[in-house]
Amino acid sequence: MFGLGSQEIIIILLIAVVLFGAKKLPQIGEGMGKAIKNFKKAATEAEEAVDITPEEDKKKISESEDKEA
């Protein structure tokens, strides 16, 4: 996980507790979780909106994927 060992993660968590306090950490975690979820949703929607593959090609691709499976 990003080249971090258990000792580094513990140190980072201790610093976070000191900076934000134990009562604020769950709120921060919840906010970050919602932000990541919204980012993934927006990225997926943007990818679908930018898809310029013609419908005929999409059908051929899905048919060939079905045959392979």
Long-range contacts (C-beta under 8 A, 24 or more apart in sequence): none
